[in-house]
Amino acid sequence: MDTENKICSTEQLLAPSSVTLTQATIYWLKLGFISFGGPAGQIAIMHHDLVEKKRWISEKRFLHALNFCMVLPGPEAQQLATYIGWLMHRTWGGIIAGCLFVLPSFFILVALAWIYMAYGTVPAIAGVLYGIKPAVVAIVLFASYRIGSRVLKNMLLWVISLFAFVAIFVFDVPFPVIVLAAGLIGYFGGHISPKHFKAGGHGGVKKNFGPAIIDDDTPTPVHALFDGFKFARVIALGVGIWLAAMAVLLSQYGWDHTFTQMGWFFSKAALLTFGGAYAVLPYVYQGAVEHYQWLTPIQMIDGLALGETTPGPLIMVIAFVGFVGGWVNQVFGPDAVFASAFIASAIATFFTFLPSFILIFMGGPFIETTHGNLKLTAPLTAITAAVVGVIVNLTLFFAYHVFWPAGLDKGLIDWFSVLLAAIATFAIFRFKIGVIPVIFSCGILGMSWSLLT
């Protein structure tokens, strides 16, 4: 027994051997299929695998990268994977890690969206969808609570959240305006009263899991050193790719076409995802449902529910939005609705995630070179506080369409949906039951109720 313990201790003291790009690719592909649980769950999986088990990166460097990703717009878990892939294997390592984090979710969600559009009226499937809508109300409510409990640490942040709620609920202020206003309040407030804008954030290093390939004192790789010329080149290349893609859509279809407008709309949405996917949902709703009418409010709720059941970042709900928009508009004609929907979904996904790659490749070298504290925490804290108010509005919006499916003026409340939402809320808040078990349970109950009534 003593010999075995000595062997284990020796192995713990030895840094793991270097990892090839092929080995890393296999891991990133696996991660793309198992990354359930939203950002918190995905980050926990990466921490367990890359910091504790494989020791590809030390916890200090892992948290340093995570804190950078937290202040960027976009899905932080996907950006963290991109960052670590880039740090280990240069640009292609980052591209592979970031893409494989998304692609499994994309194809799974496209398949679910196709089933939804083609067979959504089949009684059994319609019953499942009927049951998961109340679960979505509970999930979004819990999201507002979880973010709020982490961020709303003082009365000033509560006031910002309240004003954001009133702005979007009463005055229908566009989400980008709310984000800009909150960011400015945080920027100036951080200088006037820094103590009111301290983020909850991620704590410091707690454990030492042994030497890592990229350890605390490992020199920054040459490719990760900041260089003004490389910085400008990344900007030029990233903007060039975006312009080229938009130019193709514009030349082929014109500005007012569905595909072109999706490219433009989701590019803007990508830069507004401060606070996670739930934060950008109101903006997606305002644009995709109200302005462009690519899908209905109920379809938006169904899309969010399907997105909750798939691996990958929750912002992948945009793939569902694009799919339904392409299906409804039948860009390639009634005989090729799936092709229209698939291309639209791919466009939405491409333009949503392109900025994430650009931001990582731009900012990564600066962060790795300085290893200093980020100075954007005050604006981020204010924006996240505003996001809490926006998500509460989103909860009310979903609840309205689920509990009064025929409209409030009809006065017919769906009591079974109210009951399911109450059960789901109790299960999530009281017993900490995961999102996927809640959705599947509500789906089964909804199907059973629909078939029996």
C-alpha positions as CSV (number, residue, x, y, z in Angstrom):
1,M,0.0,0.0,0.0
2,D,2.8,2.4,0.9
3,T,4.5,1.6,-2.4
4,E,1.3,2.4,-4.3
5,N,0.9,5.7,-2.4
6,K,4.5,6.7,-3.3
7,I,3.9,5.9,-6.9
8,C,0.8,8.1,-6.9
9,S,2.6,10.9,-5.2
10,T,5.5,10.7,-7.7
11,E,3.0,10.8,-10.6
12,Q,1.3,13.8,-9.0
13,L,4.6,15.7,-8.8
14,L,5.5,15.0,-12.5
15,A,4.1,17.4,-15.1
16,P,2.1,15.6,-17.7
17,S,3.6,15.0,-21.1
18,S,2.9,17.5,-23.9
19,V,-0.4,17.1,-25.8
20,T,-0.6,16.9,-29.6
21,L,-3.2,18.8,-31.6
22,T,-4.8,15.5,-32.5
23,Q,-5.2,14.5,-28.8
24,A,-6.6,17.9,-28.0
25,T,-9.0,17.7,-30.9
26,I,-10.4,14.4,-29.7
27,Y,-11.0,15.9,-26.2
28,W,-12.7,19.1,-27.6
29,L,-15.0,16.8,-29.7
30,K,-15.9,14.8,-26.7
31,L,-16.6,18.0,-24.7
32,G,-18.9,19.2,-27.4
33,F,-21.2,16.2,-26.8
34,I,-21.1,16.3,-23.0
35,S,-21.2,20.0,-22.2
36,F,-24.6,20.1,-20.6
37,G,-25.6,22.3,-17.7
38,G,-25.2,25.8,-19.1
39,P,-22.1,27.9,-18.6
40,A,-21.6,26.9,-14.9
41,G,-21.8,23.2,-15.7
42,Q,-19.6,23.5,-18.8
43,I,-16.9,25.5,-17.0
44,A,-17.0,22.9,-14.2
45,I,-16.5,20.1,-16.7
46,M,-13.5,21.9,-18.2
47,H,-12.0,22.6,-14.8
48,H,-12.3,19.0,-13.7
49,D,-10.9,17.7,-17.0
50,L,-8.2,20.2,-17.8
51,V,-7.1,21.4,-14.4
52,E,-7.7,18.5,-12.0
53,K,-7.4,15.4,-14.1
54,K,-5.3,16.1,-17.3
55,R,-3.5,19.1,-15.8
56,W,-3.1,20.8,-19.2
57,I,-3.4,24.2,-17.4
58,S,-3.0,25.3,-13.8
59,E,-6.0,26.6,-11.9
60,K,-4.5,30.1,-11.6
61,R,-4.1,30.4,-15.4
62,F,-7.5,28.8,-15.9
63,L,-9.2,31.4,-13.7
64,H,-7.2,34.2,-15.3
65,A,-8.5,33.1,-18.7
66,L,-12.0,32.7,-17.4
67,N,-12.1,36.2,-15.9
68,F,-11.1,37.6,-19.3
69,C,-13.9,35.6,-21.0
70,M,-16.4,36.8,-18.4
71,V,-16.1,40.5,-19.4
72,L,-16.5,39.7,-23.1
73,P,-19.8,39.6,-24.9
74,G,-20.5,36.1,-26.0
75,P,-20.8,32.6,-24.4
76,E,-18.0,32.5,-21.8
77,A,-17.6,28.7,-21.7
78,Q,-17.1,28.5,-25.5
79,Q,-14.7,31.4,-25.4
80,L,-12.8,29.7,-22.5
81,A,-12.4,26.5,-24.6
82,T,-11.2,28.7,-27.6
83,Y,-8.7,30.5,-25.3
84,I,-7.2,27.3,-23.9
85,G,-7.1,25.7,-27.3
86,W,-5.3,28.8,-28.7
87,L,-2.9,29.0,-25.8
88,M,-1.9,25.3,-26.3
89,H,-1.9,25.0,-30.0
90,R,-1.9,28.5,-31.6
91,T,-4.7,29.8,-33.8
92,W,-5.8,26.4,-35.2
93,G,-6.0,25.0,-31.7
94,G,-8.4,27.8,-30.7
95,I,-10.5,27.4,-33.9
96,I,-10.8,23.7,-33.4
97,A,-11.7,24.0,-29.7
98,G,-14.2,26.7,-30.3
99,C,-15.9,25.1,-33.3
100,L,-16.1,21.6,-31.7
101,F,-17.7,23.2,-28.7
102,V,-20.6,24.4,-30.9
103,L,-20.9,21.9,-33.8
104,P,-22.5,18.9,-32.0
105,S,-25.1,21.2,-30.5
106,F,-25.7,22.8,-33.9
107,F,-26.5,19.5,-35.6
108,I,-28.5,18.1,-32.7
109,L,-30.6,21.3,-32.5
110,V,-31.1,21.3,-36.3
111,A,-32.4,17.8,-36.1
112,L,-34.8,18.7,-33.2
113,A,-35.9,21.8,-35.1
114,W,-36.7,19.7,-38.1
115,I,-38.8,17.3,-36.0
116,Y,-40.5,20.2,-34.4
117,M,-41.4,21.9,-37.7
118,A,-42.3,18.7,-39.6
119,Y,-44.0,16.7,-36.9
120,G,-44.8,19.3,-34.2
121,T,-48.6,18.8,-34.7
122,V,-48.5,15.1,-34.0
123,P,-50.4,14.7,-30.7
124,A,-47.6,13.0,-28.7
125,I,-45.0,15.5,-29.8
126,A,-47.4,18.5,-29.3
127,G,-48.1,17.1,-25.8
128,V,-44.4,17.0,-24.9
129,L,-43.9,20.6,-26.1
130,Y,-47.0,21.6,-24.2
131,G,-45.5,20.2,-21.0
132,I,-42.0,21.7,-21.4
133,K,-43.3,25.3,-21.8
134,P,-44.1,25.7,-18.1
135,A,-40.7,24.2,-17.3
136,V,-39.1,27.0,-19.3
137,V,-40.9,29.6,-17.2
138,A,-39.4,28.1,-14.1
139,I,-36.0,27.8,-15.6
140,V,-35.8,31.4,-16.7
141,L,-37.1,32.5,-13.3
142,F,-34.3,30.5,-11.6
143,A,-31.8,32.1,-14.0
144,S,-32.8,35.6,-12.9
145,Y,-32.5,34.5,-9.2
146,R,-29.1,32.9,-9.7
147,I,-27.6,35.9,-11.5
148,G,-29.3,38.3,-9.1
149,S,-28.0,36.6,-6.0
150,R,-24.5,36.8,-7.4
151,V,-24.6,40.4,-8.6
152,L,-27.2,42.4,-6.7
153,K,-25.0,43.0,-3.6
154,N,-26.2,46.5,-2.7
155,M,-29.1,48.9,-3.1
156,L,-27.5,50.8,-6.1
157,L,-27.3,47.6,-8.2
158,W,-30.9,46.8,-7.2
159,V,-32.0,50.2,-8.5
160,I,-30.2,49.6,-11.8
161,S,-32.0,46.3,-12.1
162,L,-35.4,47.9,-11.3
163,F,-34.9,50.7,-13.8
164,A,-33.9,48.1,-16.5
165,F,-37.1,46.2,-15.8
166,V,-39.3,49.3,-16.0
167,A,-37.5,50.5,-19.2
168,I,-38.2,47.3,-21.1
169,F,-41.5,46.2,-19.5
170,V,-43.2,49.6,-19.5
171,F,-41.5,51.6,-22.2
172,D,-40.2,48.8,-24.5
173,V,-36.7,50.3,-24.6
174,P,-34.5,48.4,-27.0
175,F,-32.1,46.0,-25.2
176,P,-28.9,47.6,-26.7
177,V,-29.9,51.0,-25.2
178,I,-30.3,49.4,-21.8
179,V,-26.9,47.7,-22.1
180,L,-25.2,50.9,-23.2
181,A,-26.9,53.0,-20.4
182,A,-25.9,50.4,-17.7
183,G,-22.4,50.2,-19.0
184,L,-22.0,54.0,-18.8
185,I,-23.4,54.0,-15.3
186,G,-21.0,51.3,-14.3
187,Y,-18.0,53.1,-15.9
188,F,-18.6,56.4,-14.2
189,G,-19.9,54.8,-11.0
190,G,-16.8,52.6,-10.7
191,H,-14.7,55.8,-10.5
192,I,-17.0,57.6,-8.1
193,S,-17.9,54.7,-5.8
194,P,-15.9,51.6,-6.6
195,K,-17.2,49.6,-3.6
196,H,-20.7,49.5,-5.1
197,F,-19.5,47.9,-8.3
198,K,-17.4,45.0,-7.1
199,A,-18.4,41.9,-9.0
200,G,-19.1,38.6,-7.3
201,G,-17.1,36.9,-10.0
202,H,-14.8,33.9,-9.5
203,G,-12.7,33.5,-6.5
204,G,-9.0,32.9,-6.3
205,V,-7.0,29.7,-6.5
206,K,-8.2,27.1,-4.0
207,K,-6.1,24.0,-4.7
208,N,-2.9,22.9,-6.2
209,F,-3.5,19.8,-8.3
210,G,0.2,19.3,-9.2
211,P,2.4,20.6,-12.1
212,A,0.6,21.4,-15.3
213,I,1.7,21.7,-18.9
214,I,0.8,25.4,-18.7
215,D,1.7,26.1,-15.1
216,D,1.6,29.3,-13.0
217,D,5.2,30.2,-13.9
218,T,5.3,28.7,-17.4
219,P,6.5,31.4,-19.8
220,T,3.9,32.8,-22.2
221,P,4.3,31.0,-25.5
222,V,5.8,33.1,-28.3
223,H,2.6,33.1,-30.3
224,A,0.6,34.4,-27.2
225,L,2.8,37.4,-26.7
226,F,1.2,40.8,-27.4
227,D,2.3,42.4,-30.6
228,G,0.7,45.5,-32.2
229,F,1.1,44.2,-35.7
230,K,-0.5,40.9,-34.9
231,F,-3.3,42.7,-33.0
232,A,-4.1,44.8,-36.1
233,R,-3.8,41.8,-38.3
234,V,-6.4,39.9,-36.3
235,I,-8.8,42.8,-36.4
236,A,-8.3,43.2,-40.2
237,L,-8.7,39.5,-40.8
238,G,-11.8,39.2,-38.6
239,V,-13.5,42.2,-40.0
240,G,-12.5,41.1,-43.5
241,I,-14.1,37.7,-43.0
242,W,-17.3,39.3,-41.7
243,L,-17.4,41.8,-44.6
244,A,-16.8,39.0,-47.2
245,A,-19.6,36.9,-45.8
246,M,-22.0,39.9,-45.7
247,A,-20.9,40.9,-49.2
248,V,-21.7,37.4,-50.5
249,L,-25.2,37.5,-49.0
250,L,-25.7,41.1,-50.2
251,S,-24.7,40.4,-53.8
252,Q,-26.7,37.1,-54.0
253,Y,-29.9,38.2,-52.3
254,G,-29.9,41.9,-51.6
255,W,-30.2,43.8,-48.3
256,D,-33.8,43.1,-47.5
257,H,-33.6,39.4,-48.0
258,T,-34.0,37.0,-45.0
259,F,-30.5,35.6,-45.2
260,T,-28.8,39.1,-45.3
261,Q,-30.9,40.4,-42.5
262,M,-30.1,37.3,-40.4
263,G,-26.4,38.0,-40.9
264,W,-26.8,41.6,-39.9
265,F,-29.1,40.9,-36.9
266,F,-27.1,38.1,-35.4
267,S,-23.9,40.0,-35.7
268,K,-25.4,42.7,-33.5
269,A,-26.8,40.1,-31.1
270,A,-23.4,38.6,-30.7
271,L,-22.0,41.8,-29.3
272,L,-24.8,42.2,-26.8
273,T,-24.6,38.8,-24.9
274,F,-23.2,40.3,-21.7
275,G,-24.4,38.2,-18.9
276,G,-25.0,35.0,-20.9
277,A,-27.6,33.7,-23.2
278,Y,-30.6,34.7,-21.1
279,A,-29.5,38.3,-21.3
280,V,-29.6,38.4,-25.1
281,L,-32.9,36.5,-25.4
282,P,-35.0,39.7,-25.0
283,Y,-33.1,41.3,-27.9
284,V,-33.5,38.2,-30.0
285,Y,-37.2,38.2,-29.2
286,Q,-37.6,41.9,-30.1
287,G,-35.9,41.4,-33.4
288,A,-36.8,37.9,-34.5
289,V,-40.4,37.8,-33.2
290,E,-41.6,41.3,-33.2
291,H,-39.6,43.0,-36.0
292,Y,-38.8,40.4,-38.5
293,Q,-41.5,37.9,-37.6
294,W,-39.3,34.9,-38.3
295,L,-41.1,32.9,-35.7
296,T,-44.0,33.3,-33.2
297,P,-43.7,33.9,-29.4
298,I,-44.7,30.3,-28.7
299,Q,-42.1,29.0,-31.1
300,M,-39.5,31.1,-29.3
301,I,-40.4,29.4,-26.0
302,D,-40.3,26.0,-27.7
303,G,-36.9,26.8,-29.1
304,L,-35.5,27.8,-25.7
305,A,-36.8,24.5,-24.3
306,L,-35.1,22.5,-27.0
307,G,-31.9,24.5,-26.5
308,E,-32.0,23.6,-22.8
309,T,-32.0,19.9,-23.7
310,T,-28.9,19.9,-25.9
311,P,-25.2,20.2,-25.1
312,G,-23.3,23.4,-25.9
313,P,-24.0,27.0,-25.1
314,L,-27.6,28.0,-24.6
315,I,-27.1,30.8,-27.1
316,M,-27.4,28.0,-29.7
317,V,-31.1,28.8,-29.5
318,I,-30.3,31.2,-32.3
319,A,-29.8,28.1,-34.6
320,F,-33.4,27.2,-33.9
321,V,-34.5,30.8,-34.6
322,G,-32.7,30.7,-37.9
323,F,-34.0,27.3,-38.8
324,V,-37.6,28.3,-38.2
325,G,-37.1,31.6,-40.1
326,G,-35.7,29.8,-43.1
327,W,-38.4,27.2,-43.0
328,V,-41.2,29.7,-42.9
329,N,-39.8,32.0,-45.6
330,Q,-39.0,29.0,-47.9
331,V,-36.1,30.9,-49.5
332,F,-35.4,28.1,-52.0
333,G,-39.1,27.3,-52.7
334,P,-41.7,24.9,-51.2
335,D,-39.8,21.9,-52.4
336,A,-36.6,22.7,-50.5
337,V,-37.8,24.0,-47.2
338,F,-35.2,22.0,-45.2
339,A,-32.4,23.4,-47.3
340,S,-33.7,27.0,-46.7
341,A,-33.9,26.3,-43.0
342,F,-30.5,24.6,-42.7
343,I,-28.7,27.5,-44.5
344,A,-30.5,30.1,-42.4
345,S,-29.6,28.2,-39.2
346,A,-25.9,28.0,-40.4
347,I,-25.9,31.8,-41.1
348,A,-27.3,32.6,-37.7
349,T,-24.7,30.4,-36.0
350,F,-21.8,31.7,-38.1
351,F,-22.5,35.4,-37.5
352,T,-23.2,34.8,-33.8
353,F,-19.9,33.1,-33.0
354,L,-17.5,34.8,-35.4
355,P,-17.1,37.8,-33.0
356,S,-16.2,35.4,-30.1
357,F,-13.2,34.1,-32.0
358,I,-12.1,37.5,-33.1
359,L,-12.3,38.9,-29.5
360,I,-10.3,35.9,-28.1
361,F,-7.6,36.1,-30.7
362,M,-7.4,39.9,-30.2
363,G,-7.4,40.1,-26.5
364,G,-5.7,36.8,-25.5
365,P,-2.2,38.0,-26.2
366,F,-2.7,41.2,-24.2
367,I,-4.1,39.2,-21.2
368,E,-1.3,36.6,-21.4
369,T,1.4,39.3,-21.6
370,T,0.1,41.6,-18.8
371,H,-1.4,39.0,-16.4
372,G,-2.9,42.1,-14.7
373,N,-6.3,42.7,-13.2
374,L,-9.1,43.5,-15.6
375,K,-10.5,47.0,-15.4
376,L,-13.9,46.4,-16.9
377,T,-15.5,44.8,-13.8
378,A,-17.6,48.0,-12.9
379,P,-19.3,48.3,-16.3
380,L,-19.8,44.5,-16.4
381,T,-21.3,44.5,-12.9
382,A,-23.8,47.3,-13.8
383,I,-24.7,45.6,-17.1
384,T,-25.3,42.3,-15.3
385,A,-27.5,44.0,-12.8
386,A,-29.5,45.5,-15.6
387,V,-29.7,42.0,-17.2
388,V,-31.4,40.7,-14.0
389,G,-34.3,43.1,-14.6
390,V,-34.5,42.2,-18.3
391,I,-34.6,38.5,-17.5
392,V,-37.5,39.1,-15.0
393,N,-39.3,40.8,-17.9
394,L,-38.6,37.8,-20.0
395,T,-40.0,35.5,-17.4
396,L,-43.3,37.5,-17.3
397,F,-43.4,37.4,-21.1
398,F,-43.0,33.6,-21.2
399,A,-45.5,33.2,-18.3
400,Y,-48.1,35.3,-20.1
401,H,-48.0,33.2,-23.3
402,V,-47.9,29.9,-21.4
403,F,-50.6,30.6,-18.9
404,W,-52.9,32.6,-21.2
405,P,-52.3,30.9,-24.6
406,A,-55.5,32.5,-26.1
407,G,-54.6,36.0,-24.7
408,L,-55.4,37.7,-21.4
409,D,-58.5,39.4,-22.9
410,K,-60.1,36.0,-23.3
411,G,-59.8,35.3,-19.6
412,L,-59.0,31.6,-20.0
413,I,-56.1,30.6,-17.8
414,D,-54.4,27.2,-18.4
415,W,-54.4,25.9,-14.9
416,F,-52.5,22.7,-15.8
417,S,-49.6,24.9,-17.1
418,V,-49.7,26.9,-13.9
419,L,-49.5,23.8,-11.9
420,L,-46.6,22.4,-13.9
421,A,-44.7,25.7,-13.6
422,A,-45.2,25.6,-9.9
423,I,-44.0,22.0,-9.6
424,A,-40.9,22.8,-11.8
425,T,-40.1,25.9,-9.8
426,F,-40.3,24.0,-6.5
427,A,-38.2,21.2,-7.9
428,I,-35.5,23.6,-9.1
429,F,-35.4,26.0,-6.1
430,R,-36.1,23.5,-3.3
431,F,-34.5,20.3,-4.4
432,K,-31.9,21.7,-6.8
433,I,-33.0,19.3,-9.5
434,G,-31.2,19.8,-12.8
435,V,-32.7,21.5,-15.9
436,I,-32.8,18.4,-18.1
437,P,-34.6,16.1,-15.6
438,V,-37.2,18.9,-15.0
439,I,-37.8,19.4,-18.8
440,F,-38.1,15.7,-19.5
441,S,-40.5,15.2,-16.5
442,C,-42.7,18.1,-17.5
443,G,-42.6,16.9,-21.1
444,I,-43.9,13.4,-20.1
445,L,-46.6,14.9,-17.9
446,G,-47.6,17.3,-20.6
447,M,-47.9,14.4,-23.2
448,S,-49.9,12.3,-20.7
449,W,-52.3,15.1,-20.0
450,S,-52.8,16.0,-23.6
451,L,-53.5,12.4,-24.6
452,L,-55.9,11.8,-21.8
453,T,-57.9,15.0,-22.2
